[in-house]
Amino acid sequence: MSSSKMIPLDVLLSLPTATEFLSHLGGIYEKSPTFVEQFYTENLCPTTNDASTIQATRSRITNTKILFDEIKQYVKRSPSEVQLELLRSHPDLCLKLEQIDASKNDDTNNDGGATITEESRQEQGRAGLSTLTPEERQNFTKWNEAYKSKFNIPFILAVRNASKYTVLSALEGRLSNVNSSQQEEIAHALFQVDKIAFMRLLEKVTYSQDQEGHGGFLTCHVLDTANGIPASGMRIELYKYDTADNNNITKQLMKSLVTNSDGRLPSGPALKGSEFAVGQYQWIFYVGDYFARFSSSRICGTPFLDVVRLDFGLDDPTDHYHVPLLCSPWSYSTYRGS
């Protein structure tokens, strides 16, 4: 969703009616606008709250993550039967895909006349679920039916940035976990529902007009473990993937950098402010060029490690992601730091 169609956070929190508020966020929980409406009624509605309560809410919610954390508490505190109704409102992933594809024009499928929301259709499309081979489709249908029979809820997975292989692996794993009780699986399904809702919210709400971004940023640090020193002077590139179409993924160069004497980025964060966005990224580290300067490295004509590529994802625009590299001419490791 383009930023022009997104509403700034401060504008959203100033909307005078529940109808207007729900027009933006009512769809983040599948067919369940009640949770968003409860949040608005208890915190922002002028007819049920005094001015001090509304102002306190606006002052307290300074980014999209805080907003979502407050909304999801209404799901967490709801009765178990309401939570089950929310789970059962989600469509079966990958199930009867022919009917789902055929429903694009009339928003219905042949599964008892049930509907699938536009948000769900887009999420399934991004995961490439329509490309399941006959064997994969057969396995999914079998596992999906077994899962519903075992847990009495649909299989739910936040699929927007997942491939069909991730979906199939997750379903097989959750079904075959003999130690998982129904209550544990319901709790996990609710966790996935919250992830879906947060991703949907991020496509609808942007940062406040007086802010330069959501507050998150990306940093990097490269350490030369062979020589026990910071890897200064290493060339690094940062790319962002365009995953709108999983069948035709492209990437765009975001930054071209060289580490400083401490092995860090000379300008501070690689991404911050409005540049820092949810998505899938890639670091490219030119480690072969770096180690070529050390005679002790014994770099040959075909280095064992020449270019190291790290693919990683950012799913919270308000958080700090530190993605470092520890490397030698023969090995490397990474982790999410802080």
C-alpha positions in Angstrom: 0.0 0.0 0.0 1.4 3.3 -1.0 2.1 5.9 1.7 -0.5 8.2 0.1 -3.2 5.8 1.1 -2.0 5.4 4.7 -3.2 7.6 7.5 -0.7 9.3 9.8 -0.8 8.1 13.4 -1.7 11.5 14.9 -4.5 12.0 12.4 -5.9 8.5 13.1 -5.9 9.2 16.9 -7.8 12.4 16.3 -10.7 10.9 14.3 -14.0 11.9 16.0 -16.1 8.8 15.4 -15.8 5.0 15.7 -17.0 4.7 12.1 -14.1 6.7 10.8 -11.6 4.9 13.0 -13.0 1.5 11.9 -12.8 2.5 8.2 -9.0 2.4 8.6 -8.4 -0.4 11.1 -11.6 -2.4 11.2 -10.1 -5.1 9.0 -6.9 -5.8 10.8 -8.5 -8.8 12.6 -10.2 -11.1 10.2 -13.9 -10.2 10.1 -13.6 -9.1 13.7 -13.8 -5.3 14.0 -15.1 -5.5 17.6 -11.6 -5.4 19.2 -10.7 -2.2 17.4 -14.0 -0.7 18.3 -13.6 -1.6 21.9 -10.2 0.1 22.0 -11.6 3.3 20.4 -14.6 3.4 22.7 -12.6 3.0 25.8 -9.7 5.4 24.9 -10.6 7.8 22.1 -14.4 8.2 21.8 -15.5 11.7 22.7 -18.9 10.5 23.9 -17.5 8.0 26.4 -14.3 9.6 27.5 -13.4 13.0 28.9 -10.8 15.2 27.2 -8.0 14.3 29.7 -8.4 10.5 28.9 -8.3 11.1 25.2 -5.3 13.4 25.5 -3.5 10.8 27.7 -4.1 8.1 25.0 -2.8 10.3 22.2 0.3 11.2 24.3 0.9 7.6 25.3 0.7 6.1 21.8 3.7 7.5 20.0 4.2 4.8 17.4 2.3 2.0 15.6 3.7 -0.8 17.8 2.3 0.9 21.0 -1.0 1.3 19.2 -1.2 -2.3 18.2 0.0 -3.6 21.6 -3.0 -1.8 23.2 -5.5 -3.1 20.6 -4.4 -6.7 20.9 -5.0 -6.7 24.7 -8.7 -6.7 23.8 -8.2 -10.0 22.0 -6.1 -11.4 24.9 -8.8 -10.4 27.5 -11.8 -11.7 25.5 -13.6 -14.9 26.5 -12.3 -18.1 25.1 -15.4 -18.6 22.9 -14.8 -15.1 21.3 -11.1 -16.1 20.7 -12.3 -19.3 19.0 -14.7 -17.4 16.8 -11.9 -15.1 15.7 -9.7 -18.1 14.8 -12.5 -19.8 12.9 -13.1 -16.6 10.9 -9.8 -17.2 9.1 -9.8 -19.0 5.8 -8.0 -22.3 5.3 -4.6 -21.6 3.8 -4.1 -23.3 0.4 -7.3 -25.2 0.7 -9.5 -25.3 -2.4 -7.3 -22.7 -4.1 -9.2 -23.2 -7.4 -12.4 -21.9 -5.6 -10.4 -19.0 -4.0 -9.0 -18.0 -7.4 -12.4 -18.2 -9.0 -13.9 -16.0 -6.2 -11.9 -12.9 -7.2 -14.8 -11.5 -9.1 -17.6 -12.3 -6.6 -15.7 -12.6 -3.3 -17.1 -16.0 -2.5 -15.9 -19.5 -2.7 -17.6 -22.8 -2.9 -16.9 -23.8 0.6 -20.3 -23.4 2.0 -20.6 -19.8 0.7 -17.9 -18.5 3.0 -16.2 -15.3 2.1 -12.5 -14.5 2.0 -11.4 -10.9 2.8 -9.3 -8.9 0.4 -6.5 -8.8 3.0 -6.4 -12.6 3.2 -6.5 -13.0 -0.6 -3.5 -10.6 -1.0 -1.5 -12.4 1.7 -2.1 -15.8 0.2 -1.1 -14.5 -3.2 2.2 -13.0 -1.9 3.1 -16.3 -0.5 2.8 -18.0 -3.9 0.3 -20.5 -2.6 -1.4 -20.7 -6.0 1.8 -22.3 -7.3 1.5 -25.5 -5.3 2.3 -28.6 -7.3 -0.3 -31.4 -7.4 1.7 -33.4 -4.9 2.1 -30.3 -2.6 -1.6 -29.6 -2.9 -2.4 -33.2 -2.0 -0.2 -33.1 1.0 -1.5 -29.8 2.2 -5.2 -30.9 1.9 -4.4 -34.1 3.8 -2.5 -32.3 6.6 -5.0 -29.5 6.7 -7.9 -31.8 7.3 -5.9 -33.7 9.9 -5.0 -30.5 11.7 -8.7 -29.3 11.8 -9.8 -32.7 13.0 -7.1 -32.7 15.8 -7.5 -29.1 17.0 -10.9 -28.0 15.8 -9.6 -24.7 14.4 -8.2 -23.8 10.9 -4.5 -23.8 10.4 -3.3 -20.2 10.7 0.1 -18.8 9.7 1.2 -15.3 9.0 2.1 -16.0 5.4 2.7 -12.6 3.9 6.5 -13.0 3.8 6.5 -16.8 3.8 7.0 -19.1 0.8 4.8 -22.1 0.1 7.6 -24.2 1.5 7.4 -22.3 4.8 3.6 -22.9 5.0 3.9 -26.6 4.2 6.8 -27.1 6.7 4.9 -25.2 9.5 1.7 -27.2 9.0 3.5 -30.5 9.0 5.5 -29.6 12.1 2.6 -28.3 14.1 0.5 -31.3 13.2 3.2 -33.8 14.1 4.0 -32.2 17.4 2.7 -35.0 19.7 3.3 -32.8 22.8 1.0 -30.0 21.6 -2.3 -29.8 23.3 -5.4 -28.1 21.9 -4.9 -25.1 24.3 -1.3 -24.7 23.3 -2.2 -24.8 19.6 -5.0 -22.2 20.2 -2.4 -20.0 21.9 0.0 -20.3 19.0 -2.8 -19.7 16.5 -3.7 -16.5 18.4 -0.1 -15.4 18.2 -0.2 -15.9 14.5 -3.4 -13.9 14.3 -1.7 -11.0 16.1 1.2 -11.1 13.7 -1.2 -11.0 10.8 -3.1 -8.1 12.4 0.1 -6.1 13.0 1.2 -6.5 9.4 -2.1 -5.3 8.2 -2.0 -2.3 10.5 1.4 -1.4 9.2 -0.1 -1.2 5.7 -2.8 1.2 6.9 -1.0 3.6 9.4 2.2 5.6 8.9 4.1 7.7 11.4 2.8 11.0 12.7 3.2 14.1 10.6 5.7 15.6 13.0 7.9 12.5 13.0 10.6 11.5 10.4 9.9 7.8 10.8 8.5 5.1 13.0 11.7 5.2 15.2 13.4 2.0 14.2 16.9 1.8 12.7 19.4 -0.7 11.3 23.1 -1.0 12.3 26.0 -3.3 11.4 29.4 -4.2 12.8 32.0 -6.4 11.1 34.6 -8.2 13.2 37.7 -10.0 11.7 37.9 -13.1 13.8 41.1 -14.4 12.1 43.1 -11.4 13.2 41.1 -10.4 16.3 40.4 -6.9 15.1 37.5 -4.8 13.7 37.2 -5.3 9.9 38.0 -1.8 8.8 37.8 -0.8 5.1 35.4 -3.6 4.1 33.0 -2.8 1.3 29.3 -3.5 2.1 26.1 -3.2 0.1 22.5 -3.2 1.4 19.7 -4.2 -0.8 15.9 -4.3 -0.3 13.8 -7.0 -1.9 10.6 -6.3 -3.8 8.4 -9.2 -2.7 5.1 -8.0 -4.1 5.3 -11.0 -6.5 7.1 -14.0 -5.1 7.4 -15.4 -8.6 9.4 -12.4 -9.8 11.4 -11.1 -6.9 13.8 -8.2 -7.6 16.0 -6.1 -5.3 17.1 -2.5 -5.1 20.4 -1.2 -3.9 19.8 1.0 -0.8 23.3 1.8 0.4 27.0 1.2 -0.6 29.3 1.6 2.4 32.8 1.0 3.7 33.4 0.2 7.3 35.4 2.6 9.5 38.3 1.8 11.8 36.0 0.3 14.3 34.4 -2.0 11.8 31.2 0.0 11.9 29.3 2.1 9.4 30.8 5.6 9.2 27.5 7.4 9.0 25.8 5.6 11.9 22.7 3.5 11.1 22.4 2.1 7.6 18.7 2.8 7.7 16.7 5.2 9.9 13.8 7.5 9.7 11.5 7.1 6.7 14.0 4.8 5.0 13.6 2.2 7.7 10.7 0.0 6.6 9.3 -3.5 7.1 10.5 -5.9 4.4 13.2 -8.3 3.4 16.8 -7.2 2.9 20.2 -8.4 2.0 23.7 -7.4 3.2 26.5 -8.2 0.8 30.0 -8.2 2.4 33.1 -8.3 0.2 35.2 -10.4 2.6 37.5 -11.7 -0.1 38.7 -8.2 -1.0 39.1 -7.4 2.6 41.3 -10.4 3.5 43.4 -10.0 0.4 45.3 -7.3 2.2 46.7 -9.7 4.8 49.5 -11.9 3.7 48.7 -14.3 6.5 45.4 -15.1 5.0 47.0 -17.0 2.1 44.2 -16.0 -0.2 44.3 -18.0 -3.4 43.0 -17.3 -6.9 39.6 -18.7 -5.9 39.0 -17.6 -2.3 37.0 -20.0 -0.1 34.9 -17.0 1.0 34.7 -14.2 -1.5 31.3 -12.5 -1.1 29.0 -13.2 1.9 25.3 -12.6 1.3 23.0 -12.4 4.3 19.2 -12.3 3.8 17.2 -11.0 6.7 13.8 -9.5 7.5 12.6 -6.5 9.4 9.1 -6.8 10.7 8.8 -4.0 13.3 9.5 -0.5 12.1 9.8 0.8 15.6 12.7 -1.4 16.7 16.5 -1.4 16.5 17.9 -4.3 14.3 21.6 -4.9 14.6 22.8 -7.4 12.0 26.6 -7.9 12.4 29.1 -10.2 10.7 31.9 -12.2 12.3 34.2 -13.5 9.6 37.5 -15.1 8.7 38.7 -16.3 5.3 37.1 -19.6 6.0 34.0 -19.0 8.1 31.4 -16.5 9.1 28.5 -16.1 11.5 25.8 -13.6 12.3 22.9 -13.0 14.7 20.4 -10.4 15.6 22.1 -8.1 18.1 21.0 -5.0 20.0 
